Amino acid sequence: MAGMINQLIEILNEEASRYEDLLGLSKEKRDVIIANDIESLQKITNLENILVSQNQKLERKRVAVTKDIATVLNKTEAELTVAALIGLMEGQSEQAALTEAGDRIRKAVTELAAENSHNASLIDNALDYIDFSLNLIRSAVEKDPGLYSVKGDVMRGETGVFDARHWRGDLL
C-alpha cells in the first residue's frame, strides 16, 4: 500500500505544480488585460488550456489510485478524501508528504480562484467601457444625421462625424 500512497503523493504534487503554473499565468494575464495586449492574452489562454488538460489527465490517475487504495482499505471512494487518508496514516512517514501535497493544492486553487475573479472583473470593466464608447458614438451619429436633410437633400456647409473635411481642415 505504501507504493500506492507514494504514487498518490506524486500525482498530487504534479497537480499542485500545474495549479501553481496556472496561478502564475493568471497573474500574467492580469497585466496583459490591463495593457490590452490581445495577442499575449491568446498565448496565455492557449497555455492555460494545455495545463488544464494535463491536470485532467492527472485527475483521472488520482481517481484510479484512490479507488485502488479504497479497495485495499475496504472503504468507498467517497469516504476516502485526502483529509480522511491523512487521518488514517497517523504515524506513517508518508503522512507529512501527503499533507503537504494537499495543502499546496488547496492554497493554489484558492489563490487561483481569487485571481480569476479579479481578471473577470477587469474584463467586465473593459467590456463596459467599450459598450459606453459605442453608445457615445451611436448617440452622436443619431443627433447629427450627417450631410443629408430628412428629405434627402444635401446640406451645404455641414460636416458629419466621419467627414474627412471635418478632420483634415477642408483640404478636399
PyMOL commands that set and color helices and strands:
alter all, ss='L'
color gray80, all
select helices_A, chain A and resi 2-35+38-73+82-88+94-143+164-168
alter helices_A, ss='H'
color red, helices_A
deselect
rebuild
show_as cartoon
